[in-house]
Every structure is written in C-alpha cells, then in structure tokens.
Amino acid sequence: MEGTEAEVQRIWCALQGRWPGAVHQRRHLKVGETFIEGDQGTLFRDGRRAEICYVLYRAEPRTGLLLHTKAAYPADCFRLPTGGVALGEKVMHGMEREVREETSLDLRQGGRIQFLGQLDYTFQAPQLVHALPFTTYVFTVEAPQGFTPVPLDETEEIEAWLWQPPAELGEVAVHLQHLGDEAPDWADWGRFRALVHEFVYVHWGSQGCPLP
C-alpha cells in the first residue's frame, strides 16, 4: 500500500543501493488544522504521501542552486522546487516529470542525477487521530551551462527564479523557519519547508557540494 512504512523502506533501500552515500532522516512536526486542510493542504491532495525536491545547478554547484517563488507566497519567499509523487508513480519518474514540467529540462536526454537522501516526516494535528506520514526524496540535478528554466506547466504559477550559492541555503532555511513572524498563516508551512533546506545545506551545501 502506498505510504506504508514497508513501502517507504523498500523505496529507500532501492535508492540507497544505487547511491550508497545517501542520508536518511526522520522528523516529527506538530501543525495546525489549516496545514492539513487549508490552502497549504495541497501537500496531501489525492491521498499522496510523498514528494521530490530537486537541487538544480548549472555545471558547477558553487555558482548557484535554483530557487523559485510563486504568486501565492509571502514576499521574498524563495525555496528549492518540490513536486508531488502521484499514487502508483515511481519516484524517479516523478522526479523527471516535475523537473520537466517546471523547468523544461528533459532528464531522459541526459544530465547528472544524484540521490542526496530522504526525509520521513510525521505530522501531528489536533484533528488527526494518528500522525500523518510524508516523505521528501531529495535529488541533485546538473543542467547544462547557461541553462534558463522555462515552466511548461502554467498551473505551477512560478513567478520568479533565483540562483542561490549553496553556502547560503542555511540562511534560506532560517528565513523559512521564521516565516510565521511576517506571515502567520504560513508559519507551519515555513517550518516544514525549512527542514529540507537545512538538510541540503548540512549534507551538501556547507560541505563544498560533495556528490553522494
């Protein structure tokens, strides 16, 4: 069954077998009702329990990692791109699809891909009898030198892109962690999104971007 502990473990073993340097972490978050059922509740739409996060760079990671913002986000809120893995969809297929839809980069035609690791979350909210599981699979993606992202899916509502040095991802994580100070309705979402930026910064960006 999708989203079960056994299925999550099976996928982890398959990915870790291909990329032995990958890192596996678990996080528990207490969130409010609106995070599960409000505007940010799209995380769980159609019953999905997983997403991919891609860390895209052009030839040399140190020159910048791709961040984006959307029209609905609070001002100056840029983050690493993510996309849901549909029920029954293979993680690698979901990653290739999301990258192509959001940037137009077709990974089936080449490009260096590395699995950095995964974060398994459990969300606890007042209306939940049991904690809700979710997983983020994190990949690094090399694009050609000079690549310019062009969204193919207009429903993503991507408003702007930003190339951020890897060493500054820690600052992005802190900004997201405290997003609720300036936009209270986005507090839980910001704390959640901060975790993957912290993960990438600690295990990649602050290390001079070693490959797994």
C-alpha positions as CSV (number, residue, x, y, z in Angstrom):
1,M,0.0,0.0,0.0
2,E,1.2,3.5,-0.9
3,G,2.7,5.4,2.0
4,T,3.1,2.4,4.4
5,E,6.3,2.1,6.4
6,A,7.2,-1.1,4.4
7,E,6.8,0.7,1.1
8,V,8.8,3.7,2.2
9,Q,11.6,1.4,3.5
10,R,11.5,-0.6,0.2
11,I,12.0,2.6,-1.8
12,W,14.8,3.8,0.5
13,C,16.7,0.5,0.1
14,A,16.4,0.6,-3.7
15,L,17.6,4.3,-3.9
16,Q,20.3,3.8,-1.2
17,G,21.6,0.7,-3.0
18,R,22.1,2.8,-6.1
19,W,23.5,5.8,-4.2
20,P,25.2,4.4,-1.1
21,G,26.2,7.9,0.3
22,A,22.5,9.0,0.6
23,V,21.3,10.2,4.0
24,H,18.0,9.1,5.7
25,Q,16.4,11.3,8.4
26,R,13.1,11.4,10.3
27,R,11.3,14.5,11.6
28,H,8.1,15.0,13.7
29,L,6.1,18.2,13.4
30,K,3.1,19.5,15.2
31,V,1.0,21.6,12.9
32,G,-2.3,23.4,12.9
33,E,-5.6,22.4,11.2
34,T,-5.0,24.7,8.2
35,F,-1.8,23.0,7.3
36,I,-3.6,19.7,6.7
37,E,-6.9,21.0,5.3
38,G,-6.3,24.7,4.3
39,D,-4.5,26.3,1.4
40,Q,-1.3,24.5,2.3
41,G,-3.1,21.2,2.5
42,T,-2.4,20.6,-1.2
43,L,0.6,18.7,0.1
44,F,-1.7,15.8,0.7
45,R,-4.1,16.1,-2.2
46,D,-5.4,13.0,-3.9
47,G,-4.1,11.0,-1.0
48,R,-0.4,11.3,-1.9
49,R,2.2,10.8,0.8
50,A,5.5,11.7,-0.9
51,E,7.2,14.4,-3.0
52,I,10.6,15.0,-4.6
53,C,12.8,18.0,-4.0
54,Y,15.4,18.8,-6.8
55,V,18.5,20.8,-6.2
56,L,19.3,22.0,-9.7
57,Y,22.6,23.7,-10.7
58,R,24.3,24.6,-14.0
59,A,27.6,22.6,-14.5
60,E,29.1,23.9,-11.2
61,P,27.1,23.8,-8.0
62,R,29.0,26.6,-6.3
63,T,27.8,29.1,-8.9
64,G,24.2,28.8,-7.7
65,L,21.3,26.4,-6.9
66,L,17.9,27.1,-8.4
67,L,15.2,28.5,-6.1
68,H,11.8,29.7,-7.1
69,T,8.9,31.7,-5.7
70,K,5.2,31.6,-6.6
71,A,2.5,34.2,-6.8
72,A,0.8,33.0,-3.6
73,Y,3.9,33.0,-1.4
74,P,4.7,35.8,1.1
75,A,7.1,38.5,-0.3
76,D,10.7,37.5,-0.8
77,C,10.0,33.8,-0.1
78,F,12.2,31.7,-2.4
79,R,12.8,28.0,-1.9
80,L,14.0,24.8,-3.6
81,P,11.5,23.4,-6.0
82,T,9.4,20.4,-5.0
83,G,6.7,18.3,-6.6
84,G,4.3,15.6,-5.5
85,V,4.8,11.9,-6.4
86,A,1.4,10.6,-7.6
87,L,0.0,7.4,-6.1
88,G,1.5,4.5,-8.0
89,E,4.1,6.6,-9.7
90,K,7.8,5.6,-9.4
91,V,9.9,8.2,-7.5
92,M,12.4,8.6,-10.4
93,H,9.6,9.1,-12.9
94,G,8.0,11.7,-10.6
95,M,11.4,13.5,-10.3
96,E,11.9,13.5,-14.1
97,R,8.3,14.7,-14.7
98,E,8.5,17.5,-12.1
99,V,11.8,18.8,-13.4
100,R,10.5,18.9,-17.0
101,E,7.1,20.5,-16.1
102,E,8.7,23.2,-14.0
103,T,11.9,24.0,-15.9
104,S,11.6,22.3,-19.4
105,L,14.8,20.3,-18.7
106,D,14.3,16.7,-20.0
107,L,16.4,14.4,-17.9
108,R,15.7,11.5,-20.2
109,Q,18.1,13.1,-22.7
110,G,20.9,13.1,-20.2
111,G,22.1,15.1,-17.2
112,R,23.8,14.1,-14.0
113,I,21.4,13.0,-11.2
114,Q,22.3,12.1,-7.7
115,F,20.1,11.0,-4.8
116,L,21.1,13.0,-1.8
117,G,18.7,11.4,0.6
118,Q,15.2,11.4,2.1
119,L,13.3,12.9,5.0
120,D,10.5,11.0,6.5
121,Y,8.0,13.2,8.4
122,T,5.1,12.5,10.7
123,F,2.6,15.4,11.1
124,Q,0.5,15.7,14.2
125,A,-2.5,17.9,14.2
126,P,-5.4,18.4,16.5
127,Q,-7.9,16.8,14.2
128,L,-5.8,13.8,13.5
129,V,-6.2,10.6,15.5
130,H,-3.0,9.2,14.2
131,A,0.1,11.0,13.0
132,L,0.2,11.6,9.2
133,P,3.3,10.3,7.3
134,F,5.0,12.0,4.5
135,T,8.3,11.6,2.6
136,T,10.6,14.0,0.7
137,Y,13.1,12.5,-1.7
138,V,16.0,14.8,-2.4
139,F,17.9,14.8,-5.7
140,T,20.7,16.9,-7.1
141,V,20.4,17.6,-10.8
142,E,23.0,19.0,-13.2
143,A,21.8,21.2,-16.0
144,P,23.9,22.4,-19.0
145,Q,25.9,25.6,-18.6
146,G,23.8,28.6,-19.4
147,F,20.5,26.7,-18.8
148,T,17.5,29.0,-18.3
149,P,14.4,27.4,-16.7
150,V,11.1,27.8,-18.6
151,P,8.0,26.4,-16.9
152,L,5.9,24.1,-19.2
153,D,3.0,23.8,-16.6
154,E,1.4,27.2,-16.1
155,T,-0.7,25.9,-13.2
156,E,2.5,25.9,-11.1
157,E,2.3,29.7,-11.1
158,I,6.0,30.2,-10.8
159,E,6.6,33.9,-10.5
160,A,10.4,34.2,-10.4
161,W,13.7,32.2,-10.2
162,L,16.8,32.9,-8.2
163,W,20.3,31.2,-8.3
164,Q,21.5,31.0,-4.7
165,P,25.0,30.0,-3.6
166,P,24.9,26.6,-1.8
167,A,26.6,28.2,1.3
168,E,23.6,30.5,1.7
169,L,21.0,27.7,2.0
170,G,21.3,27.9,5.7
171,E,20.1,31.4,5.6
172,V,17.1,30.4,3.4
173,A,16.3,27.7,6.0
174,V,16.3,30.2,8.8
175,H,14.1,32.6,6.8
176,L,11.5,29.8,6.2
177,Q,11.7,28.7,9.8
178,H,10.6,32.2,10.9
179,L,8.2,32.9,8.1
180,G,5.3,33.0,10.5
181,D,6.8,36.2,12.1
182,E,5.8,38.1,9.0
183,A,3.0,35.8,7.6
184,P,1.3,34.0,10.5
185,D,-0.8,31.8,8.1
186,W,2.4,30.4,6.6
187,A,4.1,29.5,9.9
188,D,3.6,25.7,9.8
189,W,4.4,25.6,6.0
190,G,7.6,27.6,6.6
191,R,8.8,25.3,9.4
192,F,8.1,22.3,7.3
193,R,9.9,23.7,4.2
194,A,12.9,24.9,6.3
195,L,13.8,21.3,7.0
196,V,14.7,20.2,3.5
197,H,16.8,23.3,3.1
198,E,18.6,22.6,6.3
199,F,19.1,19.0,5.1
200,V,20.6,20.1,1.8
201,Y,22.8,22.7,3.4
202,V,24.2,20.4,6.1
203,H,24.8,17.4,3.8
204,W,25.8,19.2,0.6
205,G,26.0,23.0,0.6
206,S,28.2,23.5,3.6
207,Q,30.5,20.7,2.6
208,G,31.5,22.3,-0.7
209,C,28.9,20.2,-2.5
210,P,30.4,16.7,-2.4
211,L,28.5,14.3,-4.5
212,P,26.9,11.3,-2.7
